[in-house]
């Protein structure tokens, strides 16, 4: 576990193959009240293991990664843990990304061009959909 918060905290997992992105999101999320960063993963296989172990409320998931991409990981995660809210986090435009995957298994799409505070607000919004967090 990367931080220790009370049980009302929104549990978040960050999955991206770029270390700088992972660490930047770790810094941004860790400074938020009521958000617990439960892990960082660099590919879809690591994400699946972390979901099994930590049961995050929200997953920020890059779509293009080595070993296992975000689309494959999201389908697997949703099949085993459907209540998890998944944000597709990508440098690719949403229309282009969804054109290659007509049945997306994500709950929201967020461009990597989006301001960090907007991504954090999206994390909170999705986390509150399931009654998670505060």
Residue pairs with C-beta under 8 A, 6 or more apart in sequence:
1 36
1 38
1 39
1 54
2 26
2 30
2 37
2 38
2 39
2 40
3 30
3 36
3 37
4 36
5 34
5 35
5 36
8 34
8 133
8 134
9 34
9 35
9 36
9 133
9 134
10 34
10 35
10 36
10 57
10 58
10 123
10 124
10 127
10 128
10 132
10 133
10 134
11 36
11 38
11 54
11 55
11 56
11 57
11 58
11 132
11 133
12 29
12 35
12 36
12 37
12 38
12 56
12 57
12 58
12 59
12 60
12 123
12 127
13 37
13 38
13 39
13 40
13 41
13 47
13 50
13 51
13 54
13 56
13 58
13 59
13 60
14 22
14 25
14 26
14 29
14 37
14 39
14 40
14 41
14 59
14 60
15 40
15 41
15 42
15 43
15 44
15 46
15 47
15 50
15 59
15 60
15 61
15 62
15 65
15 70
15 73
16 22
16 25
16 42
16 60
16 62
16 65
16 89
17 42
17 43
17 62
17 64
17 65
17 66
18 62
19 42
21 62
21 112
22 40
22 42
23 40
24 116
25 60
25 116
25 119
26 37
26 40
28 116
28 119
28 120
29 35
29 37
29 120
29 123
30 37
32 120
34 133
34 134
35 120
35 123
35 124
35 133
38 50
38 54
38 56
39 50
39 53
39 54
39 56
41 47
41 49
41 50
42 65
43 65
43 66
43 67
43 68
43 73
44 61
44 65
44 67
44 68
44 69
44 70
44 72
44 73
44 76
45 67
45 68
45 73
46 67
47 59
47 61
47 68
47 73
47 77
48 68
48 73
48 76
48 77
48 80
50 56
51 59
51 77
51 80
51 81
51 84
52 80
55 81
55 84
56 84
57 84
57 85
57 126
57 127
57 130
57 132
57 133
58 84
58 85
58 86
58 87
58 123
58 126
58 127
58 132
59 77
59 84
59 85
59 86
59 87
60 87
60 89
60 110
60 119
60 123
61 70
61 73
61 74
61 86
61 87
61 88
61 89
61 106
62 70
62 89
62 90
63 69
63 70
63 71
63 88
63 89
63 90
63 92
63 97
64 70
64 90
64 91
64 92
70 88
70 89
70 90
71 100
71 101
71 104
71 105
74 86
74 88
74 104
74 105
74 106
75 105
77 84
77 86
77 105
78 84
78 86
78 105
83 130
85 107
85 108
85 126
85 127
85 129
85 130
86 105
86 106
86 107
86 108
87 106
87 107
87 108
87 109
87 110
87 119
87 122
87 123
87 126
88 94
88 97
88 104
88 106
88 108
88 109
88 110
89 110
89 112
89 119
90 97
90 109
90 110
90 111
90 112
91 111
91 112
91 113
93 111
94 109
94 111
97 109
98 104
98 109
107 126
107 129
108 122
108 126
110 118
110 119
110 122
124 133
127 133
